[in-house]
């Protein structure tokens, strides 16, 4: 198990470019299964979760060639469906949650899709109902082995249908869309997720010959086609990483420029950080964060009541950045209530911040009140373990702002979502070492 050793309390300076979007990559890579033709994808992040999915596709028989850093070609013209019934697949498929999105494309193109119960972050229950209910609506037969925790869907030909999703699940919407593009007739999906990454998937599928309208809204209309062709696609920058670097700059009082952020796809992220008093400047397509040597002050609501920051489906604030917001608030002037609505275990990492001296009241599994120190009392270095990707990076930011030397164990969790994070942080002056 790897460990980061971090000497905190130092200001950073320079520019950093965000990696390609992890959550987009997991959708886009599964979509290559929809066509036998060549698909070229650019700006793929070199991270554990994405590399696991690429390896799974390779074992499925997809021909994969790496052309340059972040650029690959994929050709699924000889898919090995027998792999889906192997013991090896039952192990590989459990390795990451994104593997669930191979089911829709396999079902649409080959008439069957299987997956073991996928893994991922331990942040509470993450239901798969939306995925399978959507596929059943399209005419698939569903089965589940409780002993093996193995899911399967089968259909000779999918038929378009109207559906109102119970939740605006991003991966659920992606799975249903990828199945519906090859279904017979029209599919209407209401309460569909509309995140930029889902929009990217729909635009890519349309370039491949799909007929999807309503992209960017929560009402998608899909007219099925007989076959899809090849295409080239470039990933957006990772908005979660961009938010992480904004938080890092504020907590370490550093002047940082985050380059090529695709401002139009950031939604409310800059505005939420500004509510914490952080200066977020737009410079072309870059974000500039000046050094906050005088700290930053949390706004109140118009009536003077305590600010609440909560997550919501897009265009609301992404739940993946609430952990970062919580850490940044520990050194603000003022107080804020963090309300994590979507996952009941995501706030349990706050005990580690309390050990570092943060003033946090965990109200219940979903809510925490943070009373900021205003840098009058710095966080103290400590030894920690990363419980999941986002909490791990939040603890890393806390350690970089703390006095003394901290260690973070189980950094494989951080590597699942952040590319060469120690090297990139050292390039802007961080004192971090991988042991």
C-alpha positions, 0 to 999 in steps of 0.5 A: 500500500503506497503512502504520500509524505507531505511537508505542509505550510508552503505557498505554491506558484505556477500553472497546472493543466487539468487531466481529461475527465475521468467520468466522461472517459468511463462512458466514452470508452464503453461506447466503442463497443457499439461499432465495429469501426475504428474510434479514436479518443484523445485526452484520456486520463492515465489513471487507475480506473480508466486503465482498468476499463481499457484492460477490460475492453482489451480482454473483451477482444477490442483492438487497442493501440496507443498513439500518444499520451492520452490518445488511443484507437479502439476497434471492436470488430471481433468481440469475445463474448465468451469472456463475459461468462468467465471467472476472470471477468467476474473478478475484472468487472468488480474492479471499478464501478464504470464497468456497469456501462458496458452492459447497454452497448453489449445488449444493443449490439450483441443481444446480451450483456453481463456484469458482476456487481461493480466496485468503486468508492465506499461512499454509501449505497449506489443503486443500479435500479435505474440502469436495469429498469431502463433496459427492461423498458427497452425489452430486455429480460433481466436476471440476477444471481444473488449468490454470485452477485452477477447481473444479466440482460438479454434481448433479440432486438430492443424496442424504443419506449417512453420512460421517466427515470426515477433518478437522474443517474448519469451512468444510468442515463448513459447506459440507457442511451447507448442501448437505445441508439440501436433499438427499433423505433423511438425512445424518450427519456425524461428526467435524464441526466444532462451533465456535460460528460453525458452531453459529450457522449451524445454528441459523439454518438451522433457523429457515429450516426445516432439520432439523439435530440434534446442534448443538454436537457433532461428530455432526450429523444432517440430514434434508433438506427441499424448501425453506428460508424467510427469517429474521433472524440476529445475529452473535456478537462476534468471539472472535479480536478479543476475544483480541487486545484481551486481549493488547493490554491485557497488553502495554501494561499497560493497564486495558481493558474489552471489552464484550458478549463473549458469555462462553458462546461463548469456550470456553477462551480466557480460561483460556489467557490466565490460564495466561500470568498475565493477569487476566481478570475476568468482569463480566456479559457484559464482560471487564475486564483490570486494568493489569498494572503488576507484569507477569504470570507464566507458569504451569508444568504440574503436574509443573513442566515448561514450559507448552505452548500449542497449537491444536486443533479446538473446543473446543480453542484456536483457531489464530487466537490463537496469534500473539497468545499468542506476542507476549504471552509475549515480556514475561511472566515465564517461558517457554512453548512455542507449538505451531502444529499446523494451519498450517506457515507461521504462525510465520514472522513471529517474525523480526520480533519477534526484530528488536525484541528478543524472545527466541524460538527457532523450533524448526521451522515448527510450534514456537517457544519464547518466553523472556519479558523480564518488561518488564525489557527493552522491545521496540524500535521497527522497520519491519515488513510485515504477512504475514497478518491475525493476524500483522499484529495481533500485530505491531501489539500489539508496536509499541504496547508498544515504545519509539519509533515503528514502522511496519507496511506492507501493512496491507490484510492487517489491514483484511481482518479488523479493522474501523476498527482505527486509529480504535477504538485511538485512542479508547482512547488509542493513538497510531496513524496511518494513512498 
